[in-house]
Amino acid sequence: MIKSSKQYRYSRRQLAGLTALSRRVDNMVRNFAIDQPHHIGVKANLDDVMQKLASDIDEYESMQLDFTDLAAALENFSSVPGYLIRARIAVGWSQCDLANAMNTHSAQISRYESSNYAAIRLDRAMAIAALLRQELVLRSERRKSPSVH
């Protein structure tokens, strides 16, 4: 995935260079009767690299053009703290329960929630979300399964 305009420009130059190289390889095979099986392997590898670069470039260009989905996602992003708190409550966990599951102190969860998760690292918030989601799915499946008496 291309993450910056500098990386985008580099990738475009790299693709242009590889495209030119691919043409030269094809010309060499035609002009000098180079061993065809070897050429096929080299050409296939070159084509794979070029296809990946072209795909990355297309993805980057489409991100520049279609930002409406991204705007909606970022708007929803501000709702994440509320979702995390509601999910913890929905699974019936106290802050202490969540802390134990995350292998941290309950005071840390209390600080996260009292600040609306303002000072949490993204990877930590994602881990909490994944844990709560897993617990919500498990509880939902338990409710759906018929109870045996």
ZASELO-464192 format. One record per residue: x, y, z of N, C-alpha, C, O in turn; residue in one letter. Coordinates in steps of 0.05 Angstrom, whole numbers. Layout:
residues N
 n.east n.north   n.up ca.east ca.north  ca.up c.east c.north   c.up o.east o.north   o.up resn
      X       Y      Z       X        Y      Z      X       Y      Z      X       Y      Z    A
...
end
This chain:
residues 149
 n.east n.north   n.up ca.east ca.north  ca.up c.east c.north   c.up o.east o.north   o.up resn
     17     -24      0       0        0      0     18      25      0     37      27     16    M
     12      43    -18      26       68    -19     14      87      1    -10      91      3    I
     32      99     17      23      116     40     30     145     38     22     161     56    K
     45     153     17      52      181     15     55     189    -14     59     172    -31    S
     54     215    -19      58      224    -47     86     218    -57     90     213    -80    S
    106     219    -39     133      213    -47    135     183    -55    148     177    -75    K
    123     166    -40     123      137    -47    107     133    -73    115     116    -89    Q
     86     148    -77      70      146   -102     87     154   -126     88     139   -146    Y
    101     176   -124     118      185   -147    140     164   -152    146     158   -175    R
    152     154   -131     173      133   -134    162     109   -148    174      97   -166    Y
    138     100   -139     126       76   -151    120      80   -180    123      62   -196    S
    110     104   -188     105      109   -216    130     108   -232    130      97   -254    R
    152     120   -222     178      119   -236    187      90   -238    198      82   -259    R
    184      75   -217     193       47   -217    177      31   -237    188      15   -252    Q
    151      35   -238     134       21   -258    142      28   -286    143      11   -304    L
    147      54   -291     156       62   -318    182      49   -326    185      40   -348    A
    201      48   -307     226       35   -312    223       5   -317    236      -6   -335    G
    206      -8   -302     202      -37   -306    187     -43   -332    192     -63   -344    L
    170     -25   -340     155      -28   -365    175     -26   -388    174     -42   -407    T
    193      -7   -386     214       -5   -407    232     -29   -407    239     -39   -429    A
    240     -39   -384     256      -63   -382    242     -87   -395    254    -103   -409    L
    216     -89   -389     200     -111   -401    201    -111   -431    204    -131   -444    S
    198     -87   -442     200      -84   -472    227     -92   -482    230    -105   -503    R
    248     -84   -468     275      -91   -476    280    -121   -475    292    -132   -493    R
    269    -134   -455     272     -163   -453    258    -176   -476    268    -194   -489    V
    233    -167   -483     219     -178   -506    235    -174   -531    236    -192   -548    D
    246    -150   -535     262     -145   -559    287    -163   -561    294    -173   -582    N
    300    -167   -538     324     -184   -538    316    -213   -545    331    -226   -560    M
    294    -222   -535     285     -249   -542    281    -252   -572    289    -272   -584    V
    267    -232   -583     262     -233   -612    288    -230   -628    292    -245   -647    R
    305    -211   -621     328     -204   -638    351    -224   -635    366    -229   -654    N
    354    -236   -611     377     -253   -606    370    -282   -601    387    -298   -594    F
    345    -289   -605     335     -316   -602    344    -328   -575    356    -349   -574    A
    339    -313   -554     345     -322   -527    327    -345   -519    304    -346   -528    I
    338    -363   -503     323     -387   -494    296    -379   -483    293    -364   -464    D
    275    -389   -496     248     -382   -490    239    -390   -461    227    -374   -448    Q
    244    -415   -452     235     -422   -425    246    -403   -403    232    -396   -385    P
    271    -395   -405     283     -377   -386    269    -350   -387    264    -338   -367    H
    264    -341   -412     251     -315   -416    223    -315   -403    215    -295   -391    H
    209    -337   -405     182     -338   -394    183    -335   -364    166    -320   -353    I
    202    -347   -350     204     -344   -321    211    -316   -313    200    -305   -294    G
    231    -304   -327     239     -276   -321    216    -257   -327    210    -240   -311    V
    203    -261   -349     180     -244   -357    157    -247   -337    144    -227   -330    K
    152    -271   -328     130     -275   -308    136    -261   -282    118    -248   -271    A
    161    -263   -273     168     -248   -248    166    -218   -251    156    -204   -234    N
    175    -209   -274     174     -180   -280    145    -171   -281    138    -150   -271    L
    128    -187   -295      99     -180   -297     86    -180   -269     69    -163   -264    D
     93    -198   -252      81     -199   -225     88    -173   -209     71    -162   -197    D
    113    -165   -211     122     -141   -197    108    -116   -208     99     -99   -194    V
    106    -116   -235      92      -93   -248     63     -92   -241     51     -71   -237    M
     50    -115   -240      22     -117   -234     17    -107   -205     -3     -93   -200    Q
     34    -115   -186      31     -106   -158     35     -76   -156     19     -63   -143    K
     55     -66   -170      59      -37   -170     35     -22   -182     26      -2   -171    L
     25     -31   -204       2      -19   -217    -22     -19   -199    -37       0   -198    A
    -26     -42   -185     -48      -44   -167    -46     -24   -144    -65     -11   -136    S
    -22     -22   -133     -17       -3   -111    -22      26   -120    -33      42   -106    D
    -13      32   -144     -16       59   -155    -46      65   -160    -56      86   -153    I
    -61      45   -171     -90       49   -175   -104      53   -148   -122      70   -146    D
    -96      38   -128    -109       41   -102   -104      69    -90   -122      81    -80    E
    -79      78    -93     -73      105    -83    -88     126    -98    -99     145    -85    Y
    -90     124   -124    -104      143   -140   -134     143   -133   -147     164   -133    E
   -145     119   -129    -174      118   -122   -179     130    -94   -200     141    -90    S
   -160     128    -76    -163      140    -50   -164     170    -52   -178     184    -37    M
   -149     181    -71    -148      210    -75   -175     220    -86   -183     242    -81    Q
   -188     203   -102    -212      211   -116   -237     206    -99   -256     222   -100    L
   -238     184    -85    -262      176    -71   -258     178    -41   -250     159    -28    D
   -264     202    -31    -259      206     -2   -285     207     14   -284     211     38    F
   -308     202      2    -333      203     17   -335     181     37   -343     185     60    T
   -326     156     29    -326      134     48   -307     139     71   -313     133     94    D
   -284     151     65    -264      156     85   -275     178    104   -270     176    129    L
   -289     197     94    -300      218    111   -320     206    131   -321     213    154    A
   -337     188    121    -356      175    138   -342     158    159   -351     158    182    A
   -322     144    151    -307      127    170   -294     144    192   -294     137    215    A
   -283     166    184    -270      184    204   -291     196    223   -286     201    246    L
   -315     202    212    -336      212    229   -344     191    249   -349     197    272    E
   -346     166    240    -353      144    258   -331     139    278   -336     128    300    N
   -306     145    271    -283      140    288   -286     154    315   -278     144    336    F
   -298     177    314    -302      192    340   -322     178    358   -323     185    382    S
   -337     160    348    -356      144    364   -344     120    377   -357     108    394    S
   -319     114    370    -306       90    381   -306      89    411   -312      68    423    V
   -298     110    425    -298      108    454   -325     100    466   -326      83    484    P
   -346     112    456    -373      104    466   -379      75    461   -391      61    477    G
   -371      66    437    -376       38    430   -361      19    448   -371      -2    456    Y
   -336      26    455    -320        9    472   -333       7    500   -334     -15    512    L
   -342      29    510    -354       29    537   -380      14    536   -385      -3    554    I
   -397      19    515    -422        4    513   -418     -26    510   -433     -42    521    R
   -397     -33    494    -392      -62    490   -383     -75    516   -391     -97    522    A
   -366     -61    532    -358      -72    558   -382     -77    575   -385     -98    588    R
   -400     -58    576    -424      -60    593   -442     -82    582   -454     -97    598    I
   -445     -84    555    -462     -104    543   -453    -133    549   -470    -150    552    A
   -427    -137    552    -418     -164    558   -419    -169    588   -413    -191    598    V
   -426    -148    603    -429     -152    632   -403    -150    647   -401    -160    670    G
   -383    -137    635    -357     -135    648   -355    -108    663   -365     -88    654    W
   -342    -110    686    -334      -85    700   -307     -76    687   -295     -90    671    S
   -299     -52    695    -273      -43    686   -251     -62    695   -231     -67    681    Q
   -254     -73    719    -235      -92    729   -234    -118    712   -213    -129    707    C
   -258    -127    704    -259     -151    686   -244    -146    660   -228    -163    651    D
   -249    -123    648    -235     -116    623   -205    -114    628   -189    -123    612    L
   -197    -102    650    -169      -99    657   -156    -126    659   -134    -131    649    A
   -169    -145    673    -158     -172    676   -155    -186    649   -135    -199    643    N
   -175    -183    632    -174     -195    605   -152    -183    588   -141    -196    571    A
   -146    -157    593    -125     -143    577    -98    -144    591    -78    -134    581    M
    -97    -158    614     -72     -160    629    -61    -133    637    -37    -127    633    N
    -78    -116    648     -70      -90    657    -85     -84    684    -99    -101    694    T
    -81     -60    695     -94      -53    720   -120     -39    714   -124     -26    693    H
   -139     -43    732    -166      -31    729   -164       0    728   -180      13    715    S
   -144      11    742    -141       40    741   -135      50    713   -143      72    705    A
   -121      33    697    -115       41    669   -141      42    653   -145      61    638    Q
   -158      23    656    -184       23    642   -200      47    651   -214      60    634    I
   -200      52    677    -215       75    687   -205     101    675   -221     118    668    S
   -178     104    672    -167      128    659   -175     130    630   -182     151    620    R
   -174     107    616    -182      107    588   -211     117    585   -217     135    569    Y
   -229     105    601    -257      112    599   -264     140    609   -281     153    597    E
   -251     149    629    -257      176    640   -247     197    620   -258     220    620    S
   -228     191    604    -218      210    584   -230     204    556   -221     215    536    S
   -250     187    555    -261      178    529   -240     167    511   -240     171    487    N
   -222     152    522    -200      138    508   -182     158    493   -171     151    472    Y
   -180     183    502    -164      203    489   -134     197    489   -120     205    470    A
   -125     183    509     -96      178    511    -88     150    505    -67     140    515    A
   -104     135    490     -97      107    485    -83     105    458    -90     119    439    I
    -65      86    456     -53       80    430    -73      65    413    -89      50    423    R
    -72      70    387     -91       57    369    -90      27    371   -111      14    371    L
    -66      15    372     -64      -14    373    -77     -25    399    -88     -47    399    D
    -75     -10    420     -87      -18    445   -118     -17    444   -132     -35    453    R
   -128       5    432    -157        7    428   -168     -15    410   -189     -26    415    A
   -153     -22    390    -161      -43    372   -161     -70    386   -178     -87    381    M
   -142     -74    404    -141      -99    419   -165    -101    438   -177    -123    440    A
   -172     -79    451    -196      -79    468   -221     -85    451   -238    -101    459    I
   -223     -71    428    -246      -75    411   -248    -105    402   -270    -116    402    A
   -226    -116    394    -226     -144    385   -234    -163    408   -249    -182    403    A
   -224    -158    432    -231     -175    455   -261    -173    461   -274    -193    466    L
   -271    -148    462    -300     -144    468   -317    -156    445   -338    -167    451    L
   -309    -153    420    -324     -164    398   -325    -194    401   -347    -207    397    R
   -303    -207    407    -302     -236    410   -321    -244    432   -335    -264    429    Q
   -321    -230    454    -338     -237    477   -367    -233    469   -384    -249    477    E
   -374    -212    455    -401     -207    446   -411    -229    427   -434    -239    430    L
   -394    -238    409    -401     -260    391   -405    -286    407   -425    -300    402    V
   -388    -292    426    -391     -316    442   -417    -316    457   -431    -336    458    L
   -423    -293    469    -448     -291    485   -473    -293    467   -493    -305    474    R
   -471    -281    443    -493     -283    424   -497    -312    415   -520    -321    413    S
   -476    -326    411    -478     -354    402   -490    -372    425   -505    -390    420    E
   -482    -365    450    -493     -380    473   -523    -376    475   -537    -395    482    R
   -532    -352    469    -561     -346    471   -576    -361    449   -599    -369    454    R
   -564    -363    426    -577     -377    403   -579    -407    407   -598    -419    398    K
   -559    -418    420    -559     -448    422   -580    -456    442   -584    -444    463    S
   -595    -478    435    -616     -487    453   -604    -498    479   -584    -512    479    P
   -616    -491    501    -607     -500    527   -616    -528    532   -639    -536    525    S
   -599    -544    543    -605     -572    548   -612    -575    578   -597    -567    595    V
   -635    -587    584    -644     -590    611   -644    -619    619   -651    -626    641    H
end
